[in-house]
Amino acid sequence: MHGFSDASERAYAAVIYLRIQYVSGEVDTKFITSKAKVAPIKKQSIPRLELLAACLLAKLGSNVQEILAQELNSVIQIYY
């Protein structure tokens, strides 16, 4: 799994993709899930919003990793 997050003055978001490498060497990526939130009304600095986005990604990634590990009966690595 690969996770990305980003933020702007208006919102922040996180997205999770699954990267699959087949025995033949072919690589495939699939969108799994995403989450976005509107930035707080009180003005925040961009680094603070980036931190909020990173926290959102960590929570989202942990949940998805747990669910996939149960479904696939294997350990799923995640790269943030």
Protein Blocks (a to p, Z undefined) as FASTA:
>chain_A
ZZdddddfkbccdddddddddfkopacdddfbdcdddddfbacdfklmmmmmmmmmmmmm
mmmmmmmmmmnopacdddZZ
